[in-house]
Amino acid sequence: MVNGPVQDRICTDVLCCIIFFIFLIGMGGVTAYGLIFGNPSLLMTVWDYNGNGCGYNSSTKDYPFLYYPAIDYESLK
């Protein structure tokens, strides 16, 4: 048992590693595309039920913070 319990070992994870690196390159491309052609600040803007961004739209420019009311879930049933 000089070479271990199995004599003929092969690496089986090479294909998975190549697929993973292709995935990482693709995700990097999607991220770059989103940063170049998109607006990442929209992800951090809080939106109300009418689609108005807090401090983002002209109607909510003077209101940079959103108020979340307490919802009575028992009355919704």
C-alpha positions in Angstrom: 0.0 0.0 0.0 2.7 2.4 -0.9 0.4 4.4 -3.3 -2.6 4.4 -1.1 -5.7 2.2 -1.0 -6.5 2.8 -4.7 -3.8 2.3 -7.3 -5.2 4.1 -10.3 -6.5 7.5 -9.1 -7.5 10.3 -11.5 -8.7 13.8 -10.9 -12.4 14.0 -11.5 -13.0 17.7 -10.6 -11.2 19.3 -13.5 -14.4 19.6 -15.6 -16.3 21.1 -12.6 -13.5 23.5 -12.0 -13.5 24.7 -15.7 -17.3 25.1 -15.6 -17.0 27.1 -12.4 -14.4 29.4 -13.8 -16.5 30.0 -16.9 -19.4 30.8 -14.6 -17.3 33.3 -12.7 -16.2 35.0 -15.9 -19.9 35.2 -17.0 -20.9 36.7 -13.7 -18.1 39.2 -14.0 -19.4 40.2 -17.4 -23.0 40.5 -16.2 -21.8 42.7 -13.3 -19.7 44.9 -15.6 -22.6 45.3 -18.0 -25.0 46.2 -15.2 -22.5 48.8 -13.8 -21.8 50.4 -17.2 -25.4 50.5 -18.6 -27.5 50.4 -15.4 -28.1 52.5 -12.4 -26.9 50.7 -9.2 -28.3 53.4 -6.9 -31.8 52.1 -7.8 -31.0 48.9 -5.9 -30.4 50.9 -2.7 -33.5 53.2 -3.1 -36.5 52.2 -1.0 -39.7 52.1 -3.0 -43.3 52.5 -1.8 -46.4 50.8 -3.1 -46.9 53.4 -5.8 -43.4 53.0 -7.3 -42.1 56.2 -5.9 -38.5 56.1 -4.7 -37.8 57.8 -1.4 -35.8 60.9 -2.2 -35.6 59.7 -5.8 -38.7 60.9 -7.7 -39.7 64.5 -8.0 -42.8 63.9 -5.8 -40.7 62.5 -3.0 -37.6 64.7 -3.3 -38.2 66.3 0.0 -38.8 63.0 1.8 -35.5 61.0 1.8 -36.7 58.5 4.4 -39.6 56.0 4.2 -42.0 55.4 7.0 -43.1 51.8 7.3 -46.4 51.6 9.2 -47.2 48.8 11.5 -49.5 46.4 9.7 -52.2 44.5 11.6 -51.9 41.1 10.1 -54.9 39.8 12.0 -57.2 42.2 10.2 -55.9 41.0 6.8 -57.2 37.4 7.4 
